Amino acid sequence: MAYDATLSVAGNDIPVFEFYISLSQGHDNQGKPASSVFTGDIFIIAEGGNDLFFEWVCDQTRMESGKLKVMQTDQQSTFVEYAFEKAFVTDISESFVYSNDIQNEFNRVSVDEGESNLGMLVYNQAREKAGDFQPLMSAYRKTRDFQRRTGNAFCIFFSLSCEKIRIRDIEHQNLWGK
């Protein structure tokens, strides 16, 4: 089966290369639930060059609703749909790697071959400043891993935090501030 994913948000249909959605629940040391269920971030990697997500993240009050749809391309049918409401962009990084510097994993001799040192430079600068830069470094690593794995030179990684999500027919609402 062949699949394609599309993010529909703010009047745009954006092809998605990769995404990850999580719901989680705290638990005690014996594995019993110890908190309510909450939606983690929705992590998405898409083709770079779209200003929508930079505009969205720069407006701290902007919330959008949308859908992330996975299609079975050989049958032209929806495989699964995720709908979200009142989402903020919580993290964003856009990455371009000169195409002669990027090779997919199948063409590499070693993991370090052709690797840019930009990630370590950013990490070393971030360590000297106050604040938690782990999300930034995690986004950088995920984006670079994706680029290395696929050979895609220009992509954007962003995460969304939403108040409400529907996965297939299952709805969940985060209790923000309640």
N, C-alpha and C positions, 0 to 999 in steps of 0.2 A: 504494500500500500504506500502511496505517496501522500504527503501532507504539506499544507501551507498554513501559516498563521498570519492573521491580520489584526492590528489594533485599530479600532474605530473610536476616535475621540476628537472633540472640538471641530467636527466637520471634515476631518481627515481620515483617510484609510491608509495606514502605514504597514508595509510588509514587515513582519517580525522574523528575525533569524533564530532567536532563542528566548525562552522565558522560563520563569520559575515562580510558583505561587506557594505560599505556605500558610497554614493555620497551626497554632500551637496552644498548648495548655501547660501551665506549671504543674509540677508534681512533687510529692514529698520524697523522702529518701527510700521509701518502699515502693514507689511507682504509682501511688494513688493520686488522682487529680487533686490539686490544691489551689486551683484558680479557675477563672472563667476561660473560655476559649477566646483567643484574639487572632485577628488576621495580621500576619507579618506583612512585610512589604512584598509587592509584586515586582520582580526583577525582570527587565526586558533589555535585549540587545537587538538593535535595528540598524538600518543603513544610516550613516551619518549625513549631515547637511540639512537637517530640518530644524528651523528656528522655534517651532512650537514648544519644545520642552525647555529651552532656555528662557523663553518668555514666561512660561508657566512657573518655573522654579523661582524666577526673579520677582514674581508677584506673590508675596507671602499669604495673601488672602484668597488667591485663586484656587477654586476647586472645580474639577471637571468630572463628568460621568462618561462611561464608555463601555465598550465590549472588546474582549479579546477572543477571537474566534479561530478555531482550528478546523480546516476543511480537508476532507479526503478528495484530493484532486482527481483521482481516477474515477470517482463516482459523483463528483460535483455536489457533495452533501456535507453538512456540518457534522463534524465528529464530536466536538465539545465546544461549549461557549461559556465564557466567564464574563459576567456583567458586574461592573463596579459603580458605586455612587460616591460623590463628594471625595474625590481623591486629590491629594497633594503630590507634587513631585518632591521627593525627599533627598535624592542624590542624583547626580548627573556627571558623566564624563564622556567626552567625544575623543576618539583616537584615530589618528591617521599614521600609517607606517608606509614609508616609501616602498613601492611594490618590489623593488629589487632586494629589499631587506627582509621581506616576509616570505616564508615558504611554509607549505602545509606540513603536518607531522610526517607524512609519508615520504617527503623529499628531504628530510633533515637527517644529518649524520648524528647530531647530538642535540640535546634540549637547549643548550646555550648558544648554538650556532646562530649568528645573525641577530641575537637579542640586543635590543637597545638598552642602554644604561639609564634612560630617563626615569624609570620606575624607582631605582635606587636613589637617584638624585632627589626626586620628590620626597621619598621616604626620609632621607637624611635631613632635608630642610624641615619637614613636618615635625620630626622628633625634637627639634630645637624650639618649637613654638608650643604654647599651651593649647589644649584641646585634644579631642579624640579624632585622630586621623585614620583610624583603622578602617572605617567605611570607605574612605577615599582610596586607600591602598587595596582594599578588597575589590572595589570596582575596577581599579586599574588592572589587577591580576586577572579578574574574570574577563575583562575586555581583551587583554593581551592573549590569554589562553584561547579565547574564541578566535582571534585573528590568526594565531599560530595553527590552530586546528583546521581552519577553513580556508586560509589564504586570503580572506577579505581584508583589504587594506584600510577602509574607511567605515567606521561604525560608531554608534552611540550606545552607551550603557546608561540606563536610568532606572530608578525605582519609584514606585507609587505606594502611598499609604492611603487606604480608603476607609471610609466610615462603614460602608455596607458592601457586601460582595454576594453574588449568586454564582454558585458552581453547579452547573446543570440545573437541577430543580431545588437545590439546597441553598437556603439563604442564611447569612450570618451578618450580624450588626455589631460592630465594636461599640463599646460604651464609652465614648470619648468624654472625659470630664464628668462622668457620672459615678 
